[in-house]
Amino acid sequence: MGDRNRAPILVEVIDEPVGPEPHGSRSDFLERAVVGGAALVAGGLLVSGLPRLAASAPSPEQDVATLNFALLLEGLQAQFYAEALDRAGLSGELRQFAQTVGEHERLHLEFLRKTLGDDVRPLPSYDLGNSVTSPAKFRVAAAALEEIGVAAYNGQATNMTPATLAQAARIVSVEARHASWARGLAGQDPAPRASDPAIGEQEARAALRRRGVVS
């Protein structure tokens, strides 16, 4: 795939570190850790080229835009785990996690492509920087990426028609399990709150421009 199809990625720790948090709060993290139109940052991942989602009432057209947005998120996650298995030197539970979740993300991609049919958009290839070069970097990046994925799905709930929302709910519930597992592996509280945030597009854009890692 040529350079035109490679999206730059910034990789930097954006979730709270293992152990006591030296500064900031959970709301600070949520303000930083978002997914939206121009970029996506997740534990050091900044992905350019995500589509703008219109702020309009649910419709079949809006469903297509939202599901293609989800496809980009799943594509990033699938590539992240595939490269981590090749490059990060994972073993034990970390490797099991990457294998299990990577397969889930691959199946999510298949599901979204089938649902979109002729409306599916091509996926870019991502430069993942140093987020997949060691077990320690992988732990933090995976926890943030999965956390952001859940928040991004939640943030698009009101953009979907009921039938499409029901389909997306089948994915986001699994993504939440991924996030919990990833947080545990990173030494973080697997279930730090009673309800999950929903990240809107504009909040995502502002936060994603502020944090990340580039390669």
MARBA-3410 file (N, C-alpha, C, O; in Angstrom, 1 decimal):
215
0.9,-1.2,0.0,0.0,0.0,0.0,0.9,1.2,0.0,1.8,1.3,0.8 ~ 0.6,2.2,-0.8,1.5,3.4,-1.0,1.4,4.3,0.2,0.6,4.2,1.1 ~ 2.3,5.4,0.1,2.3,6.3,1.2,1.0,7.1,1.4,0.7,7.5,2.4 ~ 0.3,7.3,0.2,-1.0,8.0,0.3,-2.0,7.3,1.2,-2.8,8.0,1.8 ~ -1.8,6.1,1.4,-2.8,5.3,2.2,-2.3,5.0,3.6,-3.0,4.4,4.4
-1.1,5.5,4.0,-0.6,5.3,5.3,-0.9,6.5,6.2,-0.6,7.7,5.8 ~ -1.6,6.3,7.3,-2.0,7.3,8.2,-0.9,7.5,9.3,-0.5,6.5,9.9 ~ -0.5,8.7,9.6,0.5,8.9,10.6,-0.1,8.5,12.0,-1.3,8.8,12.2 ~ 0.7,8.0,12.9,0.2,7.6,14.2,1.2,8.2,15.2,2.4,8.0,15.1 ~ 0.6,8.9,16.2,1.3,9.3,17.3,1.1,8.4,18.5,0.0,8.0,18.8
2.1,8.0,19.1,2.0,7.1,20.2,2.6,7.6,21.5,3.8,7.9,21.5 ~ 1.8,7.9,22.5,2.3,8.4,23.7,1.3,7.9,24.8,0.1,7.7,24.5 ~ 1.7,7.8,26.0,0.8,7.4,27.1,-0.2,8.4,27.3,0.1,9.6,27.6 ~ -1.5,8.1,27.2,-2.5,9.1,27.5,-3.4,8.6,28.7,-4.1,9.4,29.2 ~ -3.4,7.3,29.0,-4.2,6.8,30.1,-3.3,7.0,31.3,-2.1,7.3,31.3
-3.9,6.8,32.5,-3.2,7.0,33.7,-2.1,5.9,33.8,-2.3,4.8,33.4 ~ -0.9,6.2,34.4,0.1,5.3,34.5,-0.2,4.2,35.5,-1.1,4.4,36.3 ~ 0.6,3.1,35.4,0.5,2.1,36.5,0.9,2.7,37.8,1.9,3.4,37.9 ~ 0.1,2.4,38.8,0.4,3.0,40.1,-0.3,4.4,40.3,-1.2,4.7,39.5 ~ 0.1,5.1,41.3,-0.5,6.4,41.6,-0.4,7.4,40.4,0.6,7.4,39.8
-1.5,8.1,40.2,-1.5,9.0,39.1,-0.8,10.3,39.5,-1.2,10.9,40.5 ~ 0.3,10.7,38.8,1.1,11.9,39.3,0.4,13.2,39.1,0.6,14.1,39.8 ~ -0.5,13.3,38.1,-1.2,14.5,37.9,-2.4,14.3,37.0,-2.5,13.2,36.4 ~ -3.3,15.2,37.0,-4.5,15.1,36.2,-5.6,14.2,36.9,-5.3,13.7,38.0 ~ -6.7,14.1,36.2,-7.8,13.3,36.8,-8.4,12.5,35.7,-8.0,12.5,34.6
-9.4,11.7,36.1,-10.1,10.8,35.2,-10.8,11.7,34.1,-10.8,11.3,32.9 ~ -11.3,12.8,34.5,-12.0,13.7,33.5,-10.9,14.3,32.6,-11.2,14.5,31.4 ~ -9.7,14.6,33.1,-8.6,15.0,32.2,-8.3,14.0,31.2,-8.2,14.3,30.0 ~ -8.3,12.7,31.6,-8.0,11.6,30.6,-9.1,11.6,29.6,-8.8,11.4,28.4 ~ -10.3,11.6,30.0,-11.4,11.5,29.1,-11.4,12.7,28.1,-11.8,12.5,26.9
-11.0,13.8,28.6,-10.9,15.0,27.7,-9.8,14.7,26.6,-9.9,15.2,25.5 ~ -8.7,14.0,27.1,-7.6,13.8,26.1,-7.9,12.6,25.3,-7.6,12.6,24.1 ~ -8.4,11.5,25.8,-8.5,10.2,25.1,-9.8,10.2,24.4,-10.8,9.7,24.9 ~ -9.8,10.6,23.2,-11.0,10.6,22.4,-10.7,10.2,20.9,-9.6,10.2,20.5 ~ -11.8,9.9,20.2,-11.7,9.5,18.9,-12.6,10.4,18.0,-13.7,10.6,18.3
-12.0,11.0,16.9,-12.9,11.8,16.1,-12.3,12.1,14.7,-11.3,11.5,14.3 ~ -12.9,13.0,14.0,-12.7,13.3,12.6,-11.2,13.3,12.1,-10.9,12.5,11.2 ~ -10.4,14.1,12.6,-9.1,14.3,12.0,-8.1,13.3,12.6,-7.0,13.1,12.0 ~ -8.3,12.7,13.7,-7.2,11.9,14.4,-7.8,11.0,15.4,-9.0,11.1,15.8 ~ -7.0,10.0,15.8,-7.4,9.1,16.8,-6.2,8.8,17.7,-5.2,8.3,17.1
-6.2,9.1,19.0,-5.1,8.8,19.8,-5.4,7.7,20.8,-6.5,7.8,21.4 ~ -4.6,6.7,20.9,-4.9,5.6,21.8,-3.6,5.1,22.4,-2.9,4.4,21.7 ~ -3.3,5.4,23.6,-2.1,4.8,24.2,-0.9,5.1,23.4,0.0,4.3,23.3 ~ -0.9,6.3,22.7,0.1,6.6,21.8,-0.3,6.5,20.4,0.6,6.5,19.6 ~ -1.5,6.3,20.1,-1.8,6.2,18.6,-2.6,7.4,18.2,-3.7,7.7,18.6
-2.0,8.1,17.2,-2.8,9.2,16.6,-3.0,8.8,15.1,-2.1,8.7,14.4 ~ -4.3,8.7,14.8,-4.6,8.3,13.4,-5.3,9.4,12.7,-6.3,9.8,13.1 ~ -4.7,9.8,11.6,-5.3,10.9,10.8,-6.2,10.3,9.8,-6.2,9.1,9.5 ~ -7.1,11.1,9.3,-8.0,10.7,8.2,-9.3,10.1,8.6,-10.0,9.5,7.7 ~ -9.7,10.1,9.9,-11.0,9.6,10.2,-12.1,10.6,9.7,-11.9,11.8,9.6
-13.2,10.0,9.3,-14.2,10.9,8.6,-14.9,11.8,9.6,-15.1,11.4,10.8 ~ -15.4,12.9,9.1,-16.3,13.7,9.9,-17.7,13.1,10.0,-18.2,12.7,8.9 ~ -18.2,13.0,11.1,-19.6,12.5,11.3,-20.5,13.6,11.4,-20.4,14.5,12.3 ~ -21.5,13.7,10.6,-22.5,14.8,10.6,-23.3,14.7,11.9,-23.6,13.7,12.4 ~ -23.6,15.9,12.4,-24.5,16.0,13.6,-25.9,16.1,13.1,-26.4,17.2,13.0
-26.5,15.0,12.9,-27.9,15.0,12.4,-28.7,13.9,13.0,-28.1,13.0,13.6 ~ -30.0,13.9,12.7,-30.8,12.8,13.2,-30.5,11.5,12.6,-30.0,11.5,11.4 ~ -30.7,10.4,13.3,-30.3,9.1,12.7,-31.1,8.8,11.4,-32.2,9.2,11.2 ~ -30.3,8.2,10.5,-30.9,7.9,9.1,-30.0,6.8,8.5,-28.9,6.6,9.0 ~ -30.5,6.2,7.5,-29.6,5.2,6.8,-28.3,5.8,6.3,-27.3,5.1,6.4
-28.3,7.0,5.9,-27.0,7.6,5.4,-26.1,7.9,6.6,-24.9,7.6,6.5 ~ -26.7,8.3,7.8,-25.8,8.5,8.9,-25.3,7.1,9.5,-24.2,7.0,10.0 ~ -26.1,6.1,9.3,-25.7,4.7,9.7,-24.4,4.4,8.9,-23.4,3.8,9.5 ~ -24.4,4.7,7.6,-23.2,4.3,6.8,-22.0,5.1,7.3,-20.9,4.5,7.4 ~ -22.1,6.4,7.5,-21.0,7.1,8.0,-20.5,6.6,9.4,-19.3,6.5,9.6
-21.4,6.3,10.3,-21.0,5.8,11.6,-20.4,4.5,11.5,-19.4,4.2,12.2 ~ -20.9,3.6,10.7,-20.3,2.2,10.6,-19.0,2.3,9.9,-18.1,1.5,10.3 ~ -18.8,3.2,9.0,-17.4,3.3,8.4,-16.4,3.9,9.4,-15.3,3.6,9.4 ~ -16.9,4.8,10.3,-16.1,5.3,11.4,-15.7,4.1,12.3,-14.5,4.0,12.6 ~ -16.6,3.3,12.6,-16.3,2.1,13.4,-15.4,1.2,12.7,-14.5,0.6,13.3
-15.5,1.1,11.4,-14.6,0.2,10.6,-13.2,0.7,10.7,-12.2,-0.1,10.9 ~ -12.9,2.0,10.7,-11.6,2.5,10.9,-11.0,2.2,12.3,-9.9,1.9,12.4 ~ -11.9,2.3,13.3,-11.4,2.0,14.6,-11.0,0.5,14.7,-10.0,0.2,15.3 ~ -11.9,-0.3,14.2,-11.6,-1.8,14.2,-10.4,-2.1,13.4,-9.6,-3.0,13.7 ~ -10.2,-1.4,12.3,-9.0,-1.6,11.4,-7.7,-1.3,12.1,-6.8,-2.0,12.1
-7.8,-0.2,12.9,-6.6,0.2,13.7,-6.3,-0.8,14.7,-5.2,-1.2,14.9 ~ -7.3,-1.3,15.4,-7.1,-2.3,16.5,-6.6,-3.6,15.9,-5.7,-4.2,16.5 ~ -7.2,-4.0,14.8,-6.7,-5.3,14.2,-5.3,-5.2,13.8,-4.5,-6.1,14.1 ~ -4.9,-4.1,13.2,-3.5,-4.0,12.8,-2.6,-3.9,14.0,-1.5,-4.4,14.0 ~ -3.0,-3.1,15.0,-2.2,-3.0,16.3,-1.9,-4.3,16.9,-0.7,-4.6,17.2
-2.9,-5.2,17.0,-2.6,-6.5,17.6,-1.8,-7.4,16.7,-1.0,-8.2,17.2 ~ -2.0,-7.3,15.4,-1.2,-8.2,14.5,0.2,-7.8,14.6,1.1,-8.6,14.6 ~ 0.5,-6.5,14.6,1.9,-6.0,14.6,2.5,-6.3,16.0,3.7,-6.6,16.1 ~ 1.7,-6.2,17.0,2.3,-6.4,18.4,2.7,-7.9,18.5,3.7,-8.2,19.1 ~ 1.9,-8.8,17.9,2.3,-10.2,18.0,3.6,-10.5,17.2,4.4,-11.4,17.6
3.9,-9.7,16.2,5.1,-9.8,15.4,6.3,-9.1,16.0,7.4,-9.6,15.9 ~ 6.0,-7.9,16.7,7.1,-7.0,17.0,7.4,-6.8,18.5,8.5,-6.3,18.9 ~ 6.4,-7.0,19.3,6.5,-6.6,20.7,7.1,-7.6,21.7,7.3,-7.3,22.9 ~ 7.4,-8.8,21.2,8.0,-9.7,22.1,7.1,-10.2,23.2,7.5,-10.4,24.4 ~ 5.8,-10.4,22.9,4.8,-10.7,23.9,4.9,-12.2,24.3,5.2,-13.0,23.4
4.6,-12.5,25.5,4.6,-13.9,26.0,3.5,-14.0,27.1,3.0,-13.0,27.5 ~ 3.2,-15.2,27.5,2.3,-15.5,28.5,0.9,-14.8,28.3,0.4,-14.9,27.2 ~ 0.3,-14.3,29.3,-1.0,-13.7,29.2,-1.1,-12.5,28.2,-2.1,-12.3,27.5 ~ 0.0,-11.8,28.1,0.0,-10.7,27.2,-0.2,-11.2,25.7,-0.9,-10.6,25.0 ~ 0.5,-12.3,25.4,0.4,-12.8,24.1,-1.0,-13.4,23.9,-1.6,-13.3,22.8
-1.5,-14.1,24.9,-2.9,-14.6,24.8,-3.9,-13.5,24.6,-4.8,-13.7,23.8 ~ -3.7,-12.4,25.3,-4.6,-11.3,25.1,-4.5,-10.7,23.7,-5.6,-10.5,23.1 ~ -3.3,-10.5,23.2,-3.2,-10.0,21.8,-3.8,-10.9,20.8,-4.4,-10.5,19.8 ~ -3.6,-12.2,21.0,-4.1,-13.2,20.0,-5.7,-13.2,20.1,-6.3,-13.2,19.0 ~ -6.2,-13.3,21.3,-7.7,-13.3,21.5,-8.3,-12.1,21.0,-9.3,-12.2,20.2
-7.9,-10.9,21.4,-8.5,-9.7,21.0,-8.3,-9.4,19.5,-9.2,-8.9,18.9 ~ -7.1,-9.7,19.1,-6.8,-9.5,17.6,-7.8,-10.2,16.8,-8.2,-9.7,15.7 ~ -8.1,-11.5,17.1,-9.1,-12.3,16.4,-10.5,-11.7,16.5,-11.2,-11.6,15.5 ~ -10.8,-11.2,17.6,-12.1,-10.5,17.8,-12.2,-9.3,16.8,-13.2,-9.1,16.2 ~ -11.1,-8.5,16.8,-11.2,-7.3,16.0,-11.3,-7.7,14.5,-11.9,-7.0,13.7
-10.6,-8.8,14.1,-10.7,-9.2,12.7,-12.1,-9.6,12.4,-12.6,-9.3,11.3 ~ -12.8,-10.3,13.3,-14.2,-10.7,13.1,-15.1,-9.5,13.1,-16.1,-9.4,12.4 ~ -14.8,-8.5,13.9,-15.6,-7.2,13.9,-15.4,-6.6,12.5,-16.4,-6.1,12.0 ~ -14.2,-6.6,12.0,-14.1,-6.0,10.6,-14.9,-6.7,9.6,-15.6,-6.1,8.8 ~ -14.9,-8.1,9.7,-15.7,-8.8,8.7,-17.2,-8.5,8.9,-17.9,-8.3,7.9
-17.6,-8.4,10.1,-19.0,-8.1,10.4,-19.4,-6.7,9.8,-20.5,-6.6,9.2 ~ -18.6,-5.7,10.0,-18.9,-4.4,9.6,-18.8,-4.3,8.0,-19.7,-3.7,7.4 ~ -17.9,-5.0,7.4,-17.8,-5.0,6.0,-19.1,-5.6,5.4,-19.6,-5.1,4.4 ~ -19.5,-6.7,6.0,-20.7,-7.4,5.5,-21.9,-6.5,5.7,-22.8,-6.4,4.8 ~ -22.0,-5.8,6.8,-23.1,-4.9,7.1,-23.2,-3.8,6.1,-24.2,-3.4,5.7
-22.0,-3.2,5.8,-21.9,-2.0,4.9,-22.1,-2.4,3.5,-22.6,-1.6,2.7 ~ -21.7,-3.6,3.1,-21.9,-4.0,1.7,-21.1,-3.1,0.8,-19.9,-2.8,0.9 ~ -21.8,-2.6,-0.2,-21.2,-1.7,-1.3,-20.8,-0.3,-0.7,-20.1,0.4,-1.4 ~ -21.3,0.0,0.5,-21.0,1.3,1.1,-19.7,1.3,1.9,-19.3,2.3,2.5 ~ -19.0,0.1,2.0,-17.8,0.1,2.8,-16.7,0.9,2.1,-16.5,0.9,0.9
-15.9,1.6,3.0,-14.8,2.4,2.5,-13.4,1.6,2.7,-13.4,0.8,3.6 ~ -12.4,1.9,1.8,-11.2,1.2,2.0,-10.5,1.7,3.3,-10.6,2.8,3.7 ~ -9.7,0.8,3.9,-9.0,1.1,5.1,-7.6,1.6,4.8,-6.9,1.0,3.9 ~ -7.1,2.6,5.5,-5.7,2.9,5.4,-4.8,1.9,6.1,-5.3,1.1,6.9 ~ -3.5,2.0,5.9,-2.5,1.3,6.7,-1.9,2.3,7.6,-1.6,3.4,7.3
-1.7,1.9,8.9,-1.2,2.8,9.9,0.2,2.6,10.3,0.7,1.4,10.4 ~ 0.9,3.6,10.6,2.3,3.6,11.2,2.1,3.6,12.7,1.8,4.7,13.2 ~ 2.4,2.5,13.3,2.1,2.4,14.8,3.2,2.8,15.7,3.1,2.7,16.9 ~ 4.3,3.4,15.1,5.3,3.9,15.9,5.9,2.9,16.9,6.1,1.7,16.5 ~ 6.2,3.3,18.1,6.9,2.5,19.1,5.9,1.8,20.0,6.3,1.2,21.0
4.6,1.9,19.7,3.6,1.3,20.7,3.6,-0.2,20.6,3.0,-0.8,21.5 ~ 4.2,-0.8,19.6,4.2,-2.3,19.5,5.7,-2.8,19.5,5.9,-3.8,18.8 ~ 6.6,-2.1,20.2,8.0,-2.5,20.2,8.4,-3.1,21.5,9.6,-3.6,21.5 ~ 7.6,-3.2,22.5,8.0,-3.9,23.7,6.7,-4.2,24.5,5.7,-3.6,24.3 ~ 6.8,-5.2,25.4,5.6,-5.5,26.2,5.1,-4.4,27.0,3.9,-4.2,27.2
6.0,-3.6,27.6,5.6,-2.5,28.5,4.8,-1.4,27.7,3.8,-0.9,28.1 ~ 5.3,-1.1,26.5,4.6,-0.1,25.7,3.3,-0.6,25.2,2.3,0.1,25.1 ~ 3.3,-1.9,24.8,2.1,-2.5,24.4,1.0,-2.5,25.4,-0.2,-2.2,25.1 ~ 1.4,-2.8,26.7,0.4,-2.8,27.8,-0.4,-1.5,27.9,-1.6,-1.5,27.9 ~ 0.4,-0.4,27.9,-0.2,0.9,28.1,-1.0,1.3,26.8,-2.1,1.8,27.0
-0.5,1.0,25.7,-1.2,1.4,24.4,-2.5,0.6,24.3,-3.5,1.2,23.9 ~ -2.4,-0.7,24.6,-3.6,-1.5,24.4,-4.7,-1.0,25.4,-5.9,-1.0,25.0 ~ -4.3,-0.7,26.6,-5.4,-0.3,27.6,-6.0,1.0,27.1,-7.2,1.1,27.2 ~ -5.2,1.9,26.7,-5.8,3.2,26.2,-6.6,3.0,24.9,-7.7,3.6,24.8 ~ -6.1,2.2,24.0,-6.8,2.0,22.7,-8.2,1.4,23.0,-9.2,1.8,22.4
-8.2,0.4,23.8,-9.5,-0.3,24.1,-10.5,0.7,24.9,-11.7,0.7,24.6 ~ -9.9,1.4,25.8,-10.8,2.4,26.5,-11.4,3.4,25.6,-12.6,3.7,25.7 ~ -10.6,3.9,24.7,-11.1,4.9,23.8,-12.1,4.3,22.8,-13.1,5.0,22.4 ~ -11.8,3.1,22.4,-12.8,2.4,21.5,-14.2,2.3,22.1,-15.1,2.6,21.4 ~ -14.3,2.0,23.3,-15.6,1.9,24.0,-16.2,3.3,24.0,-17.4,3.4,23.7
-15.5,4.3,24.4,-16.0,5.6,24.5,-16.5,6.1,23.1,-17.5,6.8,23.0 ~ -15.7,5.8,22.1,-16.1,6.2,20.8,-17.4,5.6,20.3,-18.2,6.3,19.7 ~ -17.5,4.3,20.5,-18.8,3.6,20.2,-19.9,4.3,20.9,-21.0,4.6,20.3 ~ -19.7,4.5,22.2,-20.8,5.1,23.0,-21.2,6.5,22.5,-22.4,6.8,22.5 ~ -20.2,7.2,22.1,-20.4,8.6,21.6,-21.2,8.6,20.3,-21.8,9.6,20.0
-21.3,7.5,19.5,-22.0,7.5,18.3,-23.4,6.9,18.4,-24.1,6.7,17.4 ~ -23.8,6.5,19.6,-25.0,5.8,19.8,-26.2,6.6,19.2,-27.1,6.0,18.6 ~ -26.2,7.9,19.5,-27.4,8.7,19.1,-27.4,8.9,17.6,-28.4,9.5,17.1 ~ -26.3,8.6,16.9,-26.3,8.8,15.4,-26.9,7.7,14.7,-27.0,7.7,13.4 ~ -27.2,6.6,15.3,-27.6,5.3,14.6,-29.1,5.1,14.8,-29.7,5.4,15.8
-29.7,4.5,13.7,-31.0,4.1,13.8,-31.1,2.9,14.8,-30.1,2.2,15.0 ~ -32.3,2.6,15.3,-32.4,1.5,16.3,-31.8,0.2,15.8,-31.2,-0.5,16.6 ~ -32.1,-0.2,14.6,-31.6,-1.5,14.1,-30.1,-1.5,14.0,-29.5,-2.5,14.4 ~ -29.5,-0.5,13.6,-28.0,-0.4,13.5,-27.4,-0.3,14.9,-26.3,-0.9,15.2 ~ -28.0,0.4,15.8,-27.6,0.5,17.2,-27.5,-0.8,17.8,-26.6,-1.2,18.6
-28.5,-1.6,17.6,-28.6,-3.0,18.1,-27.4,-3.8,17.7,-26.9,-4.6,18.4 ~ -27.0,-3.7,16.4,-25.9,-4.4,15.9,-24.6,-3.9,16.5,-23.7,-4.7,16.9 ~ -24.4,-2.6,16.6,-23.2,-2.0,17.2,-23.1,-2.4,18.7,-22.0,-2.6,19.1 ~ -24.2,-2.5,19.4,-24.2,-2.9,20.8,-23.5,-4.3,20.9,-22.9,-4.6,22.0 ~ -23.6,-5.1,20.0,-23.0,-6.5,20.0,-21.5,-6.4,20.0,-20.8,-7.3,20.5
-21.0,-5.3,19.4,-19.6,-5.1,19.3,-19.1,-4.4,20.6,-18.1,-4.8,21.2 ~ -19.8,-3.3,20.9,-19.2,-2.5,22.0,-19.2,-3.2,23.4,-18.3,-3.0,24.2 ~ -20.1,-4.2,23.6,-20.1,-5.0,24.8,-18.8,-5.8,24.9,-18.2,-6.0,25.9 ~ -18.4,-6.3,23.7,-17.1,-7.1,23.7,-15.9,-6.2,23.8,-15.0,-6.5,24.5 ~ -16.0,-5.0,23.2,-14.9,-4.0,23.4,-14.7,-3.6,24.9,-13.6,-3.4,25.3
-15.8,-3.6,25.6,-15.7,-3.2,27.0,-15.0,-4.3,27.8,-14.2,-4.1,28.7 ~ -15.2,-5.6,27.4,-14.5,-6.7,28.0,-13.0,-6.6,27.7,-12.1,-6.9,28.5 ~ -12.7,-6.2,26.4,-11.3,-6.0,26.0,-10.6,-5.0,26.9,-9.5,-5.1,27.4 ~ -11.4,-3.9,27.1,-10.8,-2.7,27.9,-10.5,-3.2,29.3,-9.5,-2.8,29.9 ~ -11.4,-3.9,29.9,-11.2,-4.4,31.3,-10.0,-5.3,31.4,-9.2,-5.1,32.3
-9.9,-6.2,30.4,-8.8,-7.1,30.4,-7.5,-6.4,30.3,-6.5,-6.6,31.0 ~ -7.5,-5.4,29.3,-6.3,-4.7,29.0,-5.8,-3.8,30.2,-4.7,-3.7,30.5 ~ -6.8,-3.2,30.9,-6.5,-2.4,32.0,-5.9,-3.2,33.1,-4.9,-2.8,33.8 ~ -6.4,-4.4,33.3,-5.9,-5.3,34.4,-4.4,-5.7,34.1,-3.6,-5.7,35.0 ~ -4.1,-6.0,32.8,-2.8,-6.3,32.4,-1.8,-5.1,32.6,-0.6,-5.3,32.8
-2.4,-3.9,32.5,-1.5,-2.7,32.6,-1.4,-2.3,34.1,-0.9,-1.2,34.4 ~ -2.0,-3.0,35.0,-1.9,-2.7,36.4,-2.9,-1.6,36.8,-2.8,-1.0,37.9 ~ -4.0,-1.5,36.0,-5.0,-0.4,36.3,-6.3,-1.1,36.8,-6.4,-2.3,36.6 ~ -7.1,-0.4,37.4,-8.4,-0.9,37.9,-9.2,-1.4,36.7,-9.5,-0.5,35.8 ~ -9.6,-2.6,36.6,-10.3,-3.1,35.4,-11.7,-2.5,35.3,-12.2,-2.4,34.1
-12.3,-2.0,36.3,-13.7,-1.4,36.3,-13.7,-0.2,37.2,-14.2,-0.3,38.3 ~ -13.1,0.9,36.7,-12.9,2.1,37.6,-14.2,2.9,37.8,-14.1,3.8,38.7 ~ -15.3,2.6,37.2,-16.5,3.5,37.3,-17.7,2.7,37.1,-17.7,1.6,36.5 ~ -18.8,3.2,37.5,-20.1,2.5,37.4,-20.8,2.7,36.0,-21.6,1.9,35.7 ~ -20.3,3.7,35.2,-20.8,3.8,33.9,-19.7,4.4,33.0,-18.8,5.0,33.5
-19.8,4.0,31.7,-18.7,4.5,30.8,-19.1,5.8,30.1,-20.3,6.1,29.9 ~ -18.1,6.6,29.8,-18.3,7.8,29.1,-18.7,7.6,27.6,-18.4,6.6,27.0 ~ -19.3,8.6,27.1,-19.6,8.7,25.6,-18.9,9.9,25.1,-19.1,11.0,25.5 ~ -18.0,9.7,24.1,-17.1,10.7,23.6,-17.7,11.2,22.3,-17.9,10.5,21.4 ~ -18.0,12.5,22.3,-18.5,13.2,21.1,-17.4,13.5,20.1,-16.2,13.5,20.4
-17.8,13.8,18.9,-16.9,14.1,17.8,-16.0,15.3,18.1,-14.8,15.2,18.0 ~ -16.6,16.4,18.5,-15.8,17.6,18.7,-14.9,17.5,19.9,-13.7,17.9,19.9 ~ -15.4,16.8,21.0,-14.5,16.5,22.1,-13.4,15.7,21.7,-12.2,15.8,22.1 ~ -13.7,14.7,20.8,-12.6,13.8,20.3,-11.6,14.6,19.6,-10.4,14.4,19.8 ~ -12.0,15.4,18.7,-11.1,16.2,17.8,-10.1,17.0,18.7,-8.9,17.0,18.5
-10.7,17.7,19.7,-9.9,18.6,20.5,-8.9,17.8,21.3,-7.7,18.2,21.4 ~ -9.3,16.7,21.9,-8.4,15.9,22.8,-7.4,15.2,22.0,-6.2,15.1,22.4 ~ -7.8,14.6,20.8,-6.8,13.8,20.0,-5.7,14.7,19.4,-4.6,14.1,19.2 ~ -5.9,15.9,19.3,-4.8,16.8,18.7,-3.8,17.1,19.8,-2.7,17.5,19.5 ~ -4.2,16.9,21.1,-3.3,17.3,22.2,-2.3,16.2,22.6,-1.2,16.5,23.1
-2.6,14.9,22.4,-1.8,13.8,22.9,-1.5,12.8,21.8,-2.3,12.6,20.9 ~ -0.4,12.1,22.0,-0.1,11.0,21.1,1.4,10.8,20.8,2.3,11.4,21.4 ~ 1.7,9.8,19.9,3.1,9.5,19.5,3.2,9.4,18.0,2.3,8.7,17.4 ~ 4.2,9.9,17.4,4.3,9.8,16.0,5.5,9.1,15.6,6.5,9.1,16.2 ~ 5.4,8.4,14.4,6.5,7.7,13.9,6.7,8.1,12.5,7.6,7.5,11.8
END
